[in-house]
């Protein structure tokens, strides 16, 4: 069962910073724009090594998106960086008109997503950003699970043409995916094969899903665990192949159940193979101030919640 091990906990935003540092060396067309959060987004090395390709926009996120869209016209590949709340909700009109509608090659990179932003509270803990971004035509939406995968996704986005949203987090979490694992946009990763239930997880909930699968194995339940890092385009083939075998599914995400991964999965199932499904997600509410651990427990976004959801959904088969 223990195919994946925590090789040392790291924050996913540092994976983004490492990816940007490498891109700065490899691709002279990559430029970075930041809304007064250099340290939080781990832009320090990129700024130090390539000051001519780094733009400090200040607390003017709408302007940052507009400038990024303009830079693409000259062949640049802009990566914007700020908190997820400010990367999406605050500047949605600019993203819709200047980036998505115009099909500009802008990479919108968002840290501090979800409840694990922690003590900053509900005003900063955006839980609807996946829904906002996936509804935009042509927008690729990626939500990575650990340091290694965030770095790999950052590198992959430089070679991917078109608007994209990359979502990652603030806290230190398990780093368990192989450093050399290829990152293919739109391609799910099978983490554990099983026969009784499919667990489809994204972001910080992927590691929790693996812990849950171990607990379920001890109970005699064989869980298939799939890492969906790309929510749009969704790997429908992987989802349908798995649920055809297990006949039930649990989705797990650090996001509102409205508009998130679970809703995308249920849409695929409704059209192709209606299947019992349970959602591990925030139930139509805002967050609050607290430590990441306290919040994930209160809002039932952990391995125990996944185990309970599995036990419920199996009864519905």
Buried (B, 14 or more C-beta within 10 A) or exposed (E): EEEBEEBEBBBBBBBBBBBBBBBBEEBEBBBBBBBBBBEBBBBEBBBEEBEEBBBBBEEEBBBBBBBBBBBBEEEBBBBBBBBBBBBBEBBBEBBBEBBBEBBBBBBBBBBBBBBBBBEBBBEBBBBBBBBBBBEBEBBBBBBBBBBBBBBBBBBBBBEBEBBBBBBBBBBBBBBBBEEEEEBEBBBBBBBBEBEBBBBBBBBBBBBBBBBBBBBBBEEEBBBBBBBBBBBBEBBBEBBBBBBEEBBBBBBBBBBBBBBBBBBBBBEBBEEEEEBBBBBBBBEEEBBBBBEBEBBBBEBBBBBBBBBBBBBEBBEEE
